[in-house]
Amino acid sequence: MVRQEKPLTVIEIAGLLEEHADDRTRINQLGRKHLSFGLRGLIWGLRIYVVLMIVAVIANIWQSVGFGPHG
């Protein structure tokens, strides 16, 4: 059986929106963290890996459809 909850009032919704705005302000004040050299290298390595894998998948599809060289 589904439990029916009473709908929120306009005052409750306004309070929730105000809390959300305050939270967003606090989050924006934190700023960005600087990543270490090793972590930046890892992220760039993963980006390059993803691009290479996309190229490999496209080449595999291209070959399986019949447009590539047949061995």
Order of alpha helices (4+ residues) and beta strands (2+ residues): alpha-alpha
